[in-house]
Amino acid sequence: QGKRKRMSTLPQSPNKKTKSSIFASPNRSQRSTYTPSRPAKLFNTMYFLLTGFNDSIDIRHKVQDSIESHGGKVIEKMPSANRRDNVYLISDMARKTAKFIDAKKFNTPCVNYKWINESIEKSEIQDWELYALVLPEKANKTNNDSLDDNKED
């Protein structure tokens, strides 16, 4: 008798209990917002300075397009001190450019562009330190000396 009472509390209409309601699927609003990963927003809140790519402007354009299509912002100059979080310098190699020197001075990560590609391919931000670009010490000293000389002029 107890089982019959429980059965009587189930919906009586056969239309209300369908195979799809047994295996609950997300409602329309959940379907539109749920995705395992959102690659379009991979670089959301991240800012990128591009430098170098002298040998291939095509690579530079592809890197910029990849960053922007995944939510990142490409900027032209180093932001002010209070806005330097989540800023990365992207290049094909370590270079003695003004952007590279500024990035090093402000402890901004200088990263090979392959970091962008790998992060997109794996749908998550990879460890930038594995792709870090470092000027040799001699180049840093030479460059810093010339920068100091320019300041005195």
MINUVEX-192568 format. One line per 3 residues: number of its first residue (from 1); for each residue x, y, z of N, C-alpha, C. Coordinates in Angstrom, 3 decimals, m for minus. Layout:
N
NUM) X:Y:Z:X:Y:Z:X:Y:Z; ... .
end
This chain:
153
1) 0.819:m1.197:0.000:0.000:0.000:0.000:0.864:1.263:0.000; 1.982:1.259:0.714:2.855:2.428:0.765:3.387:2.794:m0.612; 3.664:1.790:m1.425:4.186:2.068:m2.761:3.146:2.754:m3.623 .
4) 1.880:2.363:m3.491:0.826:2.976:m4.295:0.663:4.445:m3.936; 0.772:4.780:m2.672:0.642:6.183:m2.285:1.769:7.004:m2.893; 2.983:6.479:m2.902:4.097:7.201:m3.503:3.871:7.385:m4.988 .
7) 3.386:6.367:m5.639:3.150:6.455:m7.075:2.074:7.483:m7.379; 1.119:7.621:m6.494:0.049:8.576:m6.754:0.539:10.021:m6.646; 1.707:10.251:m6.021:2.232:11.613:m5.923:3.041:12.002:m7.157 .
10) 3.351:11.058:m8.027:4.069:11.374:m9.258:3.137:12.089:m10.218; 3.673:12.867:m11.128:2.821:13.560:m12.101:1.958:12.564:m12.869; 0.710:12.905:m13.048:m0.225:12.019:m13.719:m0.129:12.116:m15.232 .
13) 0.274:13.254:m15.746:0.318:13.455:m17.184:1.560:12.790:m17.771; 1.401:11.962:m18.782:2.569:11.327:m19.391:3.476:12.351:m20.081; 2.944:13.492:m20.482:3.754:14.518:m21.140:4.741:15.175:m20.178 .
16) 4.422:15.166:m18.889:5.302:15.806:m17.915:6.511:14.940:m17.593; 6.394:13.632:m17.785:7.503:12.750:m17.463:7.976:12.112:m18.760; 8.999:12.709:m19.332:9.542:12.189:m20.573:10.964:11.724:m20.326 .
19) 11.519:11.077:m21.314:12.875:10.581:m21.195:13.855:11.729:m20.908; 13.618:12.888:m21.531:14.527:14.014:m21.313:14.422:14.574:m19.899; 13.272:14.433:m19.259:13.172:14.937:m17.893:13.802:13.972:m16.895 .
22) 13.934:12.707:m17.267:14.616:11.751:m16.395:16.101:12.095:m16.340; 16.675:12.396:m17.488:18.072:12.804:m17.566:18.092:14.320:m17.706; 18.100:14.975:m16.593:17.950:16.435:m16.594:19.013:17.099:m17.456 .
25) 18.545:17.972:m18.302:19.461:18.773:m19.107:19.359:20.209:m18.611; 20.415:20.979:m18.816:20.349:22.364:m18.345:19.262:23.135:m19.081; 18.655:24.074:m18.367:17.644:24.887:m19.038:18.329:25.802:m20.047 .
28) 17.575:26.537:m20.817:18.127:27.334:m21.919:19.209:28.304:m21.436; 18.992:28.988:m20.321:19.990:29.955:m19.852:21.269:29.249:m19.413; 21.155:28.059:m18.825:22.345:27.322:m18.428:23.113:26.838:m19.653 .
31) 22.413:26.407:m20.686:23.067:25.924:m21.894:23.896:27.020:m22.548; 23.394:28.220:m22.559:24.109:29.286:m23.256:25.329:29.769:m22.476; 25.363:29.575:m21.169:26.497:30.058:m20.392:27.454:28.949:m19.987 .
34) 27.046:27.710:m20.026:27.921:26.636:m19.590:28.776:26.143:m20.742; 30.074:26.200:m20.561:31.008:25.565:m21.480:32.170:25.070:m20.641; 32.791:23.960:m21.026:33.905:23.441:m20.241:35.044:24.451:m20.123 .
37) 35.311:25.165:m21.184:36.296:26.241:m21.135:35.821:27.321:m22.094; 36.233:28.538:m21.823:35.792:29.647:m22.668:37.031:30.261:m23.320; 37.528:29.657:m24.409:38.756:30.152:m25.009:38.685:31.601:m25.461 .
40) 37.516:32.102:m25.786:37.406:33.489:m26.220:37.799:34.445:m25.096; 37.774:34.004:m23.852:38.102:34.857:m22.709:39.396:34.413:m22.021; 40.192:33.610:m22.685:41.405:33.071:m22.082:42.323:34.169:m21.546 .
43) 42.476:35.246:m22.290:43.370:36.331:m21.888:42.614:37.537:m21.343; 41.379:37.326:m20.907:40.582:38.408:m20.343:41.339:39.036:m19.176; 41.325:40.321:m19.078:42.018:41.121:m18.045:43.539:41.132:m18.213 .
46) 44.058:40.635:m19.335:45.504:40.627:m19.567:45.848:41.632:m20.665; 47.027:42.259:m20.512:47.494:43.270:m21.455:48.846:42.844:m22.012; 49.060:43.115:m23.295:50.253:42.645:m23.972:50.917:43.760:m24.777 .
49) 52.222:43.902:m24.557:53.058:44.770:m25.382:53.754:43.864:m26.388; 53.723:44.217:m27.659:54.421:43.437:m28.676:55.651:44.207:m29.115; 56.772:43.507:m29.239:57.989:44.134:m29.736:58.745:43.118:m30.573 .
52) 59.568:43.629:m31.468:60.354:42.737:m32.322:59.575:42.260:m33.521; 59.701:40.989:m33.820:59.068:40.368:m34.992:59.550:41.036:m36.280; 60.781:41.541:m36.273:61.313:42.224:m37.455:61.393:41.301:m38.665 .
55) 61.641:40.020:m38.423:61.784:39.074:m39.525:60.450:38.675:m40.130; 59.372:38.802:m39.366:58.076:38.376:m39.894:56.939:39.191:m39.302; 56.471:40.133:m40.080:55.323:40.937:m39.652:54.071:40.068:m39.609 .
58) 54.048:38.998:m40.425:52.902:38.078:m40.419:52.733:37.427:m39.054; 53.850:37.001:m38.451:53.768:36.375:m37.125:53.227:37.384:m36.124; 53.718:38.615:m36.184:53.244:39.659:m35.267:51.732:39.840:m35.392 .
61) 51.234:39.918:m36.622:49.791:40.088:m36.833:49.012:38.879:m36.322; 49.531:37.688:m36.539:48.850:36.474:m36.059:48.804:36.447:m34.533; 49.918:36.826:m33.904:49.965:36.866:m32.439:48.964:37.892:m31.922 .
64) 48.944:39.071:m32.516:48.001:40.109:m32.085:46.564:39.636:m32.266; 46.255:39.045:m33.412:44.900:38.535:m33.651:44.526:37.461:m32.639; 45.471:36.565:m32.328:45.209:35.498:m31.355:44.913:36.070:m29.977 .
67) 45.708:37.037:m29.563:45.506:37.672:m28.256:44.127:38.319:m28.197; 43.815:39.132:m29.193:42.556:39.879:m29.181:41.344:38.971:m29.327; 41.455:37.918:m30.129:40.308:37.027:m30.303:40.071:36.152:m29.077 .
70) 41.036:36.122:m28.153:40.873:35.365:m26.911:40.761:36.287:m25.701; 40.334:37.520:m25.934:39.985:38.420:m24.838:41.076:39.340:m24.347; 42.304:39.210:m24.841:43.401:40.060:m24.396:43.404:41.402:m25.098 .
73) 44.164:42.333:m24.542:44.286:43.674:m25.110:45.753:43.924:m25.460; 46.004:44.323:m26.693:47.352:44.697:m27.111:47.489:46.199:m26.898; 48.545:46.585:m26.177:48.775:47.997:m25.873:50.094:48.437:m26.511 .
76) 50.251:49.728:m26.695:51.423:50.255:m27.397:52.564:50.668:m26.469; 52.250:51.027:m25.220:53.310:51.459:m24.312:53.042:50.945:m22.905; 54.082:50.956:m22.106:53.992:50.482:m20.728:53.020:51.360:m19.952 .
79) 52.045:50.738:m19.277:51.081:51.527:m18.496:51.727:52.169:m17.271; 51.017:53.101:m16.675:51.504:53.758:m15.464:51.646:52.734:m14.339; 52.372:53.111:m13.308:52.746:52.185:m12.233:51.563:51.460:m11.610 .
82) 50.441:52.142:m11.425:49.304:51.507:m10.756:48.494:50.609:m11.695; 48.913:50.474:m12.939:48.171:49.645:m13.901:49.053:48.591:m14.563; 50.089:48.154:m13.892:51.021:47.213:m14.504:50.712:45.752:m14.209 .
85) 49.669:45.463:m13.450:49.318:44.067:m13.201:48.822:43.435:m14.491; 49.144:42.180:m14.672:48.696:41.412:m15.840:49.161:41.995:m17.166; 50.355:42.583:m17.171:50.955:43.079:m18.408:52.122:42.161:m18.761 .
88) 52.199:41.786:m20.028:53.252:40.907:m20.520:53.843:41.499:m21.787; 55.167:41.412:m21.923:55.808:41.796:m23.164:55.989:40.522:m23.985; 55.550:40.555:m25.228:55.621:39.393:m26.106:56.557:39.719:m27.263 .
91) 57.485:38.799:m27.545:58.421:38.993:m28.644:58.821:37.638:m29.211; 59.535:37.677:m30.335:60.042:36.441:m30.911:61.394:36.075:m30.316; 62.093:37.066:m29.746:63.380:36.826:m29.098:63.727:38.020:m28.205 .
94) 64.708:37.820:m27.314:65.152:38.919:m26.456:65.801:39.990:m27.332; 65.399:41.227:m27.110:65.890:42.339:m27.940:66.192:43.549:m27.070; 67.056:44.401:m27.577:67.383:45.641:m26.865:66.483:46.776:m27.347 .
97) 65.178:46.571:m27.289:64.236:47.626:m27.668:63.837:48.409:m26.422; 63.320:49.600:m26.623:62.872:50.425:m25.492:61.795:49.696:m24.690; 60.869:49.032:m25.375:59.806:48.300:m24.673:60.392:47.179:m23.822 .
100) 61.368:46.458:m24.380:61.976:45.346:m23.651:62.714:45.859:m22.416; 63.476:46.922:m22.584:64.219:47.502:m21.457:63.259:47.995:m20.377; 62.199:48.699:m20.774:61.199:49.166:m19.804:60.546:47.996:m19.083 .
103) 60.206:46.961:m19.828:59.562:45.792:m19.216:60.470:45.183:m18.158; 61.741:45.038:m18.474:62.691:44.484:m17.501:62.811:45.401:m16.283; 62.866:46.700:m16.529:63.007:47.674:m15.440:61.829:47.582:m14.464 .
106) 60.626:47.332:m14.991:59.426:47.276:m14.162:59.013:45.850:m13.798; 59.922:44.890:m14.009:59.655:43.478:m13.693:58.423:42.925:m14.404; 58.196:43.386:m15.613:57.113:42.862:m16.441:57.624:41.607:m17.137 .
109) 56.879:40.513:m17.091:57.338:39.290:m17.762:57.560:39.517:m19.260; 58.727:39.095:m19.745:59.066:39.151:m21.170:59.026:37.719:m21.681; 58.116:37.456:m22.604:57.774:36.081:m22.946:57.796:35.871:m24.456 .
112) 58.265:34.703:m24.871:58.226:34.328:m26.278:56.779:34.157:m26.720; 56.489:34.542:m27.953:55.117:34.466:m28.472:54.550:33.051:m28.471; 55.414:32.047:m28.418:54.930:30.657:m28.399:54.105:30.373:m27.144 .
115) 54.312:31.161:m26.092:53.505:31.041:m24.871:52.036:31.305:m25.179; 51.778:32.285:m26.032:50.404:32.600:m26.445:49.809:31.398:m27.167; 50.560:30.875:m28.145:50.074:29.737:m28.932:49.793:28.514:m28.065 .
118) 50.710:28.193:m27.163:50.536:27.025:m26.286:49.347:27.202:m25.343; 49.196:28.394:m24.810:48.067:28.657:m23.908:46.743:28.469:m24.637; 46.658:28.961:m25.859:45.431:28.808:m26.650:45.201:27.340:m26.978 .
121) 46.260:26.666:m27.415:46.145:25.257:m27.790:45.661:24.396:m26.623; 46.127:24.706:m25.416:45.763:23.914:m24.235:44.578:24.497:m23.475; 44.023:25.588:m23.970:42.849:26.252:m23.380:43.046:26.657:m21.928 .
124) 44.283:26.928:m21.552:44.576:27.480:m20.230:45.930:28.179:m20.276; 46.065:29.183:m19.438:47.303:29.953:m19.404:48.433:29.049:m18.923; 49.477:28.965:m19.724:50.642:28.166:m19.367:51.587:28.989:m18.493 .
127) 52.526:28.316:m17.853:53.510:28.987:m17.009:54.412:29.843:m17.897; 54.315:31.151:m17.773:55.077:32.046:m18.644:56.577:31.892:m18.450; 56.997:31.477:m17.254:58.429:31.364:m16.973:59.113:30.337:m17.872 .
130) 58.344:29.362:m18.372:58.906:28.374:m19.296:59.223:28.995:m20.656; 58.678:30.169:m20.922:58.845:30.855:m22.206:59.541:32.209:m22.039; 60.137:32.430:m20.869:60.744:33.732:m20.555:61.891:34.069:m21.506 .
133) 61.954:35.332:m21.886:63.039:35.851:m22.716:63.977:36.646:m21.820; 65.267:36.356:m21.911:66.243:37.008:m21.043:67.377:37.562:m21.894; 67.671:38.833:m21.701:68.843:39.423:m22.343:70.080:38.941:m21.606 .
136) 71.157:38.653:m22.322:72.396:38.298:m21.626:72.835:39.456:m20.735; 73.478:39.148:m19.618:73.901:40.186:m18.662:74.718:41.281:m19.338; 75.636:40.897:m20.219:76.474:41.887:m20.897:75.613:42.882:m21.674 .
139) 74.581:42.378:m22.348:73.688:43.256:m23.112:72.931:44.197:m22.179; 72.512:43.684:m21.019:71.804:44.532:m20.059:72.703:45.666:m19.572; 73.955:45.335:m19.213:74.860:46.361:m18.697:75.162:47.401:m19.766 .
142) 75.442:46.944:m20.965:75.733:47.870:m22.055:74.543:48.775:m22.310; 73.377:48.187:m22.344:72.175:48.958:m22.629:71.854:49.925:m21.491; 72.002:49.468:m20.250:71.728:50.350:m19.116:72.706:51.523:m19.099 .
145) 73.982:51.248:m19.448:74.961:52.326:m19.497:74.548:53.377:m20.518; 74.108:52.923:m21.694:73.719:53.890:m22.718:72.450:54.640:m22.317; 71.557:53.979:m21.604:70.354:54.664:m21.140:70.713:55.731:m20.110 .
148) 71.660:55.388:m19.204:72.082:56.362:m18.206:72.753:57.563:m18.875; 73.573:57.306:m19.905:74.221:58.402:m20.621:73.189:59.320:m21.260; 72.136:58.724:m21.817:71.094:59.522:m22.463:70.357:60.400:m21.458 .
151) 70.194:59.909:m20.233:69.488:60.688:m19.214:70.289:61.923:m18.818; 71.629:61.807:m18.852:72.466:62.929:m18.442:72.502:64.032:m19.494; 72.267:63.694:m20.749:72.329:64.690:m21.836:71.277:65.735:m21.738 .
end
